[in-house]
């Protein structure tokens, strides 16, 4: 048996004293369990063990007790202090050399240990044959995989301990009877590698189409994209995303012809629920997507959202060139930091020129504008056009979830028409329960209206739909507002674990610490380096430091804006936050009033922030809240005294 402690090297770099203390506890716990099952310690190398047992059953029972003991231990500590291990077990002959053992059996145990997710166990066929009828724990066969320096790949199984095999940083999602689906990125096998965009865009389209199946939760694009560059087994993906079915396959595009090969897989049994191929002309792609949705619904004994939805949502045919341009636009729109706004708009515009009845292209174009507005471009510059595009999309397809989400976002951010925004978001979610954008902005609207318990439920659903989408920060926001500081910090710590190099995650953690009154920890997060930070993260970093009484960074940002040298878009509300931190209250209020009259009108989103405490009771500030239709009473949020 090989064991390995997860993340020890990174932990040691961050805090060597803490890491060594955790390693000492890890070693003591594992050694106490080894002895119970007559395991003989061959050697240890830092954070790993090689152990020999008298039987395969003893080894597996030992591995299970280790994982369950660690799981129980981890329940009482914060995520950064948790200890997780991977374990691999194999049966075979070994060569004794002094106190060490060598041979293929040792190498195979080491290699399959690397396949195990944190908190789980991998075993070979030889071990499975000896334990399969002697354990009550689920055992899942993994797809074939080649192991480094192993000539004949072994058959490998994964054991999920009853104590909680899903890693602590996995989503709070529990698979349920085939109703939770992930569409993995389609492999591009086209002759031209430049057709990669087609596979990526079609993956996103399938996610949207399959969301039309009643009671089927479909994981958002953000959370499946990482598996394109780092493929994992079906069992691992199922555990990490909390799904019980997976759709995977490939697409080949050659001229106007497409070949799509797909298989729907049951995570628990690794069984193909259905598999099929489509050889079609590109103009028939909508019919293909409709058929995939119908097959999935039938196989999982589910229904489409309405009886006619599969045909009413789209025409059966599409202009091939327009569809190709549309997919290019979808891929460009997903570029980080708003970089794809201009490019995606060009693709969507060309697609709608070729096919004026292409509802999906109009809706995607509108959403691209409303999501970027206020962060990367002025609202007044893009919102009127976004309104026209979304309205036209609904004329073409009254049940377009994406178009209703865009109209809800415009009503929220640009009109501050709260009731209309809520109605549009509810329509968007009714037509597509997996519409993450609608969930995100609906939750933000509820927060602005102090409907915190409702916002929590919306953000929880969004987290299940998009585990990698950053919704833990939104949930933490809810917890802060209700005075649950410990829970808020736990949620943001999870994001820091998932994205250890993210400036935004560490700044959010610092703000949570500060609100909880834990100034020392907030100061530590404020020191996080700005390497690779975008303009939003640099701005937030300046806010955090300003709140901590270190105004230099805030002044530097304002000076860079005045000189026209700040590389990124900031609204007048953003600048007002910085001036308020610097004690320049009149200037801050001037900017907030200007933003309402002429700018992005963003106070609805930020009015509850700590940075506005110096002007919270000012009549001008209260008048602004009244004009926005926001609550004007004193904040009811409990804050700890900063120490």
Buried (B, 14 or more C-beta within 10 A) or exposed (E): BBBBBBBBEEBBEEEEEEBEEBBEEBBEBBBEBBEEBEBEBBEBEEBBBBBBBEEBBBBBBBBBBBBBBBBEBBEEEEBBBBBBBBBBBBBBEBEEEEEEBEEBBBBBBBBBBEBBBBBBBBBBBBBBEBBEEEBEBEBBBBEEBEBEEBEEEBEBBBBBBEBBBBBBBBBEBEBEEBBBBBBBBBBBBBEEEEBBBBBBBBBBBBBBBBBBBEBBBBBBBBBBBEBBEEBBBBBBBBBBBBBBBBBBBBBBBEEEEBBBBBBBBBBBEBEEBBEBEBEBEBBBBBBBBBBBBBBBBEBBEBBBBBEEBBEEBBBEBBBBBBBBBBBBBBBBBBEEBBEBBEBBBBBBBBBBEBBEBBBBBBBBBBBBBBBBBBBBBBBEEBBEEBBEBBBBBBEBBBBBBBBBBBBBBBBBBBBBBBEBBBBBBBBBBBBBBBBBBBBBBBBBBBBBBBBBEBBBEBBBBBBBBBBBBBBBBBBBBBBBBBBBBEBBBBBBBBBBBBBEEBBBBBBBBBBBBBBBBBBEBBBBBBEBEEEEBBBBBBBBBBBBBBBBEBBEBBBBBBEBBEEEEBEBBBBBBBBBBBBBBBEBBEBBBBBBBBBBEEBBBBBBBBBBBBBBBBBBEBEBBBBBBEBBBBBEEEBEBEBEEBE
